[in-house]
Structure formats: structure tokens, C-alpha cells
Amino acid sequence: MDDAIHDGLILKNPTYKAVTVGGKESKAANLKYLEYEQYKALKLYLEGIDTLLAHWQLHARN
């Protein structure tokens, strides 16, 4: 932020005197991130939906 102000990209620091408040603990890593196997399963699922949507749109036009 200070560099951006110094370079004239912004006039004021929008975070000046900002107070961060956290009322709860952060989630465990296993709840925030996918394991590799979960990622692969999600990717296959989404690719299947994409294929179904493309197929549906192709037939909806005819």
C-alpha cells in the first residue's frame, strides 16, 4: 500500500486505522482444501456436466 501511495497510484491508504475482528476460529485445512483425489472426482463430474449441457444445447437448437 505504501508503495502504491508513494508511486501516486492511489492517494490514500484505505486500510489506515482499520481494525480486523475475527469472531471465530478458521476452518480446518481438510475443510478448506480439496485432496488430489477429491479434485480429480470433481473435475470428472464437472466435465460430465459440461458434456451434458453441450449435448442438450446442441439438440435444443434443432
C-alpha positions in Angstrom: 0.0 0.0 0.0 2.7 2.4 0.9 4.5 1.8 -2.4 1.3 2.5 -4.3 0.8 5.7 -2.4 4.4 6.7 -3.0 4.1 5.9 -6.7 1.0 8.0 -7.0 -1.3 5.1 -7.9 -3.6 5.8 -5.0 -4.0 8.9 -2.9 -4.8 7.4 0.5 -4.4 4.1 2.3 -7.9 2.6 2.5 -6.7 0.3 5.3 -5.4 3.2 7.5 -6.5 2.5 11.1 -8.6 -0.5 10.0 -9.2 -2.9 12.8 -9.5 -6.6 12.0 -12.0 -8.5 14.0 -12.3 -12.3 14.0 -15.1 -13.8 16.0 -14.5 -17.5 15.2 -11.7 -19.9 14.5 -10.7 -20.6 11.0 -11.8 -23.9 9.4 -9.5 -26.9 9.4 -7.4 -27.4 6.3 -9.3 -30.5 5.3 -12.5 -28.5 5.1 -10.9 -25.6 3.2 -9.0 -27.5 0.5 -9.6 -30.5 -1.7 -7.4 -33.5 -1.6 -6.0 -34.6 -5.0 -8.5 -37.5 -5.3 -11.4 -35.1 -4.5 -10.1 -32.7 -7.1 -10.0 -35.4 -9.8 -13.5 -36.6 -8.9 -14.9 -33.0 -9.0 -13.1 -32.4 -12.3 -14.7 -35.5 -13.9 -18.1 -34.6 -12.5 -17.9 -31.1 -13.9 -16.6 -32.3 -17.3 -19.6 -34.6 -17.4 -22.0 -31.8 -16.7 -20.3 -29.7 -19.4 -20.7 -32.6 -21.9 -24.3 -33.0 -20.9 -25.0 -29.2 -21.3 -23.3 -29.1 -24.7 -25.3 -32.1 -25.8 -28.5 -30.6 -24.6 -27.8 -27.2 -26.2 -27.0 -28.9 -29.5 -30.3 -30.8 -29.5 -32.3 -27.8 -28.2 -31.3 -25.8 -31.3 -32.6 -28.4 -33.7 
